[in-house]
Amino acid sequence: MSASSQAAPESGSAMSIDDESAIRRNRTLIRWWLYAICFLVLAMVVVGGATRLTESGLSITEWKPIHGALPPLSAAEWQEEFAKYREIPQYQAINAGMTLEEFKFIFWWEWGHRLLGRFIGVAFFVPLVFFWMRGMIEPWLKPRLVTGLFLGGLQGAVGWWMVASGLVNRIDVSQYRLATHLTLACIIFAYLFWIARRLAPRETATAEEARRLSGLGKLFLALVFVQIFLGGLVAGLNAGFTYNTWPLMDGQFIPRGLLIMTPAWANFFENVLTVQFQHRMTAYLLVIAVIVLFLRSRKVSGRKPVMMPARHLLGFVLLQVLFGIGTLLMHVQLHIALWHQAFAVIVLAGAIDYLAALKGSYPARR
């Protein structure tokens, strides 16, 4: 480990070798626990994508955080759930005549999505309490982890807020709320992954390298979040099922009809053509940004602690572009679309790891 990888303890807080060893051991356990939670959040994003693509998200019309963990266990209970679904506009407009077996298919996707959310909550809360009671969490880290718990609870509420938008006067959920739900999931992932990476002992950038590169890294991270939100709008409007050619849209690189709606701002959120176009353009911008970031990192540093996360990030973005093009050209086939959604989170992880490498490990504190 280099001298720059671990900041010195704060003045006046002498720390024994045993104290430092205990901190390193506890940080390792907490870090791997957070990695596991991040993996579950990634899985949640993928399952959520499948739920959207199979039009399953409105199959459960009530929010029962505790009781809803149990699926229907009898024929009568299945009929009761099916009857509730038949009352909403989506069934009446799209799925009229659906059989019970067909309903079960979409029900299980949504139920699995909600069950995974409950499991993540338990997987976060129970170890948090254990680590806390055993005195394994450093005082400065406690509010950060409690914030993570709060964000998880908020995500559950936002998920129901999204579902509720499709139960009355609509045949699907609001694209605004779906994009918010997806973006918040990615914020949770980024927040926990940032803490985990900074709990890791690692060789890091110098102060000068960090000063010259962190601004570009933060700009790239902001672009990733913008693109994730735009991807949520694409999913919410089913915009990926239209204009399935590349690199042209409707025979043009810049298609006609981008601003046909009134007021003009609505086009960026409700016009299928415009929403897909801006998602494409932001993807090109991300490719340019990651190439600039990579070249700038090599010029400013060129050292392994900086270049390794920069190389990873470059590779992730290029793979994500291929998955995005494949999703479009293959008319949003489930398997390729889910890889595209998963790699959005992987690109996000790469952006966080790059910034964590510049920032360095959290300093040891009593």
N, C-alpha and C positions, 0 to 999 in steps of 0.2 A: 504493500500500500504506500502510495506517495505521501509526502508531507502535506500536500494540498487536499488529500482525500478525506481528512478528518480534522475539523477545526479544534483548536485547543479549548479546554474547559474555561468557562467564564472566570474572571479574576475573583479571588476570595472563595472559590468553591473547590478546595483541595479534594482530590478523589483518589482512593486507593486502587491498587491493581485489582483487588477483588470486586470493587464497585464497577470498574470499567468492564471486567469480564462478565458481570451480571447484566450490565446494560447491553453488551453485545449479544449475549445469549437471548435476552428478552426481545431485543429488536429483531433477531432472526426469526423467532417464533411469530411475532406480530406481523413481520413482513410477509412470511409465507401464508399466514392466515389472510392477509389482505390480497395477496395474489390469487388465492382460491376464490375470494369474494369477487374479484375482478373477472375471473374466468366465468363465474356464474352469471355475472351481469352481461358478459359477452354472449353466453348461451341464451340469456333472456332476450337480448336484442334479436338474435337469430330466430328464436321461437316466436317472438312478436312479429317478425317479418313474415314467417310462415302463416301465422294467424291472419295477418292482413291479406296475403296473397290467396288464401283459401276462403276469404270472405267469412271468417269464423268469429270475428270479434264481437258480433252482436247476438251470438247464440245464447248467451247467459244474460238475462235482462235485469238481474238484481245484483246488488253488491252486499255480500255477506262475508265479511273478512274472516269470521271464525267458522260458522256453520257451513259456509260455502266450500270449505276444504273437503267435504264429503260429496262425492258425485251421487247421482240417483242410484239407489240400491234395489229398486223394485220396478216392475212394469208400470205400476201406478205413478211412481215418482217420475219416471221417464215421460209418461203422458202429460204429467203436470208441467214439466219443463217445456215440452214441445208446445203445449197449449199457450204458454206465456210467449214463446217465440212467434207463434202464429198471429199474435195480436199487434206486432210492430210492423211499420211500413215496409221494411226490407223483405219480410216474408210475403206480404201481400202484393208487392210490386215485382219481385224477382223470383222468389222461391215458392210461389203458390203451387200446391200439389206435391211438395216435397214429402218423401216418406220418412218414417221414424228412423230408419237406418241411415238415410242421408243426413238427417238432423244430428244423429249421434256422431257422425264424422266431424262436422263443424263444432259440435259441442266439446268433443275431446280436445281439440286444438286450443280453444279458449280456456277450458278448465285446466289443461296442462300449463298454459301461460300463467294463469293466476296461481296455480299450485307452486310453480317455480318461484314466483314472487314471494309467496309465503315462506318457502324454504330458505330463500336468500335472507329474509328478515330474521329467521331463527338462527341461521348460520352466522349472521353478524352479531345478533344480540347475546346469544349464550356464551360464545367465547369472549366477547367484550366484558361481560359480567365476571367470568372466570379470571381473566387477566387482571381486571380491576381489583377484585377481592384478594388476589394473590400478591398485589403490590408490584405487578410486572410492567405497568404502564407508567412512564415518566409523567410528572404533573403537567408539563407543557403539551403533551400529546393527548391528554384526556379530552379537552374541549374539541380538538380536531376530530376525534373518533365519535364523540357525541354528535357533532355536526353531520358526520356521515350517516349516523342512525336517523337523524331528523330528515335528511334528504331522502332516505329510503322510504320513510313514512309518507313524505310529501309525494313521492312518485306513485305510491299506491292510490292516493287521493286523486292525483292528476289522471291516472289510468281510468278511474271510474268517471271522472269529469269528461274524459274523451268518449267513453262508451255511451254515456248519457246523451251526448249530442246526436247519436244516431237512433235513438229510441222513439223520437217524436218528430214528425214532419220531415224526416230524411230517410234515405235508404242506405246510408253509410255514415261513418263518423266524420266530423269536421276535420278537414285537412289541417286547419290551424292547430287544433288540439292534438292531432296525431303527431304533427311535427314538434310540438312542444313536449309531448310525452317521450318521443325518441331522443330529442336533444337533452332533456333532463336525465335520461338514462345514461347518455354519454358524458354528461357533466359529472354524474356520480362515479362512473368508471374513471374518468380523468382525475378526479379529486382523490380517490383511494389509491390509484396507481401512482400518483405524484408522491403521496406519503410513503408508499411502499418503496419506491425507487430511492427516495432520499433517506430511508432507514438503512439502505444497503451500504456497506463499506465499499468504496470504489475509488479508483484513480480518476480524478476529475480535471476539468479545465483550470487554467490559471486565471487570476483575477482579470488580467488584460484580455485574455481570450473571451471570457464571459462578458466583459464590457462591450466588446466589439461584435459579438455574435448573438447575444440574448434578444436584442430588438428584432432581428430577423426571425429568430425562433418563435418569439411571441406572435409576430405577424402571421407566420405560417399556421400556428395553432389556432388563431382567430379565424383564418380562412377555412380550416378544417371544420370548425363548429358551424360556420356559415353554410358550408357544403352539406353537412349533416342535416341542418334544418331544411335546406332546399330539397334534399333527398326525401325528407318526411313529407314535404308538399307534393313531390312527384308521386309518392306512394299513396297519399291521401286522395289525389285526383285520378289515380290510375293512369297517370300520364306516360308511364313507361310502355303502355300497350299501344301508343300512337307514335307515328313518325319513326318507324322501326328501320331506319336507314342511317348509315354513317359513312362519311362525315357530313353529308348534306341532310337537311330537313326539308321535306316537301320539295326536293329538287334544288334547294338553295342553301348556301352556308348561313346566310341571315335571312330567314323566311319572312314572307309578308304576313301581316296579321298579328304582330307582336303586341300592338297597343290598340286593339279594336274595342276593348271594353271601356265603359265609362262608370266611374272615374278612372283615370289612367293608372292610379296606384293598384287598383284591383287586378290588373293584368299580371302583376308579379306574384300574386297569390292564388288567383282563380282561373286564369287563362291557361288551359292545358298546354298550348303551344309555347307560351312565354315561360311557363314554369319549367318545362323540359329544356328549353333553350338556355335559360340562365343556369340550370344545373350543368349542362354541357360546358358552357363558357367558364364557369367557376372551376370545373375539372381541368380545363386547359391552363387556367391561371395557377392552379395548384401545381401542375407539372412544371411550369416555368419557375414558380417560387421554390420548389424543392431542388431544382437544378442549380438555381442561384445560391441557395443555402449550402448545397454540397460544395460548389466551387469556392464560395466564400469561406467555408470551413477549412478547406484545403489550403487556401491562401493565408488565412489568419493563423491557423494552427498546423494542420497536417499530422498531428499526433493521434495515436490510437484512441485515447479517451474521448476525443471529439469526433474523429472520423468514423469510428465504428457505429455510433448511433446515427450519424449522418448517412452512411452507406445503407444501413437498415431502412431508414426513412425513405431514401430514394428508391430502393427496391420495392418497398411496400406500396408506394404511390404508383409506380409503373404497373405492378400487378393489379392494383385496384382499377386502373384505367382499362386494362384488358378485361377484367371482370365486368366493368360497366358497359363496355362496347359489346361484349358477349351477351349480357343481359338484354340489351336493346335489340340486337340482331336476331336473338333467339326468342323474341316476343315474350320475355320475362318468364322463361321456364323456371320452375321452382328451385331446382338445385343450383343453377348458376346465379339466380337472383339472391339466394341466401348467402352464397360465397361473397357476392358484392356487398351485401349488408354487413357480413362479418368483417370483411377487410376494411370497411369504414372505421370500425372500432380499432382494428390493428394499426391502421395509419395514425389514428388518434394516440394509441399507445406509443408509437414511434416518436411522435411529436413531443409527448410528455417526457419520454426517456432522453431525448436530445436536450431539452431544457434542464432536466434533472442532472445531466452530466455537466452542464455549465454551472449549475448552482452548487452542486456538491452535497455531501451527506450532512444531515442535521448534526450540529455540534453536541458532544456529550455533555449532559447537565445532570446535576443532582436532583 
